[in-house]
Amino acid sequence: MKQDMIVILDLGSSDNTRLAREIRELGVYSEIYPHDITKEELAKLPNVKGIIINGGPNHMIDGERIDVCHCVYEAGYPVMAVEHEPAICEEKLACWPEDKDARTDLLKKFVFDTCHAEANWNMKNFVADQVELIRQQVGDRKVLLALSGGVDSSVVAALLVKAIGKQLVCVHVNHGLMRKGESESVVEVFKNQLDANLVYVDASERFLGKLAGVADPEEKRKIIGAEFIRVFEEEARKLEGIDFLAQGTIYPDIVESGTKTAKVVKSHHNVGGLPEDLNFELVEPLRQLFKDEVRACGLELGLPDEMVFRQPFPGPGLGVRCLGAITKERLEAVREADAILREEFHNAGLDKKVWQYFTVVPDFKSVGVRDNARSFEYPVILRAVNTVDAMTASIEQIDWPVLLKITDRILKEVANVNRVCYDLSPKPTATIEWE
């Protein structure tokens, strides 16, 4: 990293991530480090211009605060203390203003006036740095990447293609549970447009065979996850001379996985469960980025908008949106209905406004009328939610004409469906996904 950096020392505050993001919004790079980092460890960090000691429930533990401040003082960096006032700190903040404009003013004063940091954190510089770092790490050897078509893996792939070209081997496993056109899009973008070394594996029949008759959602997830690992392992063993495994680990994955002063939110283990005897060294070029920065990186690398702004999509794919035991009939219904929903949301300008939207097809039928005769077919359930952190979610109020158009198209164009419902349940008490 050639960019200037502001280090945040974590003493257990829940504000760490927000603080890092707000500093990056000023154009200055920021990272969170443990409260007990040593002077020697600090000295090894590149281009540190200042340190923010961010208080929390642990900052009054005997000796803890003294050790942190003593280390910082000896290192000689400008310091700002948030929520507590160590005596030796140059800048003091008794409390952290909740007003974002006030926080921004305080941060600007510290970052630019006190630390004299340059606003040189941007995606163009990040991409240039990572290309250089990837080439240094990999040399003339090969890298393997599981390319799902999701935002993170797609951006990693594009970055590695730029850095090492054909030394990257991408494996895209189509488990038959992708949304309409997604596997085709992966092949078109990476193989045909970026000329990437792409191995495409159509394992849809294999996955559907393993899932036949399985109704429990957790069991479905386990089967899909385990089978993906088996397929990926089989493909990896066919390849020779692979020394590295690339992963789409991003900064929230690291933060959420827990620190010395913060509890685990959720564990992250990209391509977790791969056999240890594959013996790959990891390449994780996005591990410094937040999700919006990952998208900005994708745009900088020239990926299409529909790939960069892809919605959150569960690892098991449509397997947990085709409720109960998966059948080809209902899987096709959920796939086609989802494609209509996405198209109409795009036409209405809702694709950038709504955080996540999708369709669900349950495993029961209802009576209806089609062509002047009784029908007995499935319902399609529409879901559209907005959220900040996915811990809570509110329902998007879709204009009635948009809902009517979506309903009309689904009933006319999707086979085996005779009803469309709109899910009005927030989280909590409902979850975002149905399974």
Sequence and secondary structure as in RCSB ss.txt:
>XXXX:A:sequence
MKQDMIVILDLGSSDNTRLAREIRELGVYSEIYPHDITKEELAKLPNVKGIIINGGPNHMIDGERIDVCHCVYEA
GYPVMAVEHEPAICEEKLACWPEDKDARTDLLKKFVFDTCHAEANWNMKNFVADQVELIRQQVGDRKVLLALSGG
VDSSVVAALLVKAIGKQLVCVHVNHGLMRKGESESVVEVFKNQLDANLVYVDASERFLGKLAGVADPEEKRKIIG
AEFIRVFEEEARKLEGIDFLAQGTIYPDIVESGTKTAKVVKSHHNVGGLPEDLNFELVEPLRQLFKDEVRACGLE
LGLPDEMVFRQPFPGPGLGVRCLGAITKERLEAVREADAILREEFHNAGLDKKVWQYFTVVPDFKSVGVRDNARS
FEYPVILRAVNTVDAMTASIEQIDWPVLLKITDRILKEVANVNRVCYDLSPKPTATIEWE
>XXXX:A:secstr
  S EEEEEESS TTHHHHHHHHHHTT EEEEEETT  HHHHHHSTTEEEEEEE  TTTTSTTHHHHHHHHHHHH
T  EEEESS  TT SEEESS  SSHHHHHHHHHIIIIIIS       HHHHHHHHHHHHHHHHTT EEEEE  SS
HHHHHHHHHHHHHHGGGEEEEEEE S S TTHHHHHIIIIIIIS  EEEEEE HHHHHHHHTT   HHHHHHHHH
HHHHHHHHHHHHH  SEEEEE    HHHHHHT  SSS  S    TTTT  GGG  EEE TTTT  HHHHHHHHHH
TT  HHHHT     TTGGGGTB SS  HHHHHHHHHHHHHHHHHHHHTT TTT SEEEEEB S  EEEEETTEEE
EEEEEEEEEEE SSSSSBEE    HHHHHHHHHHHHHHSTTEEEEEE    BTTS SS  
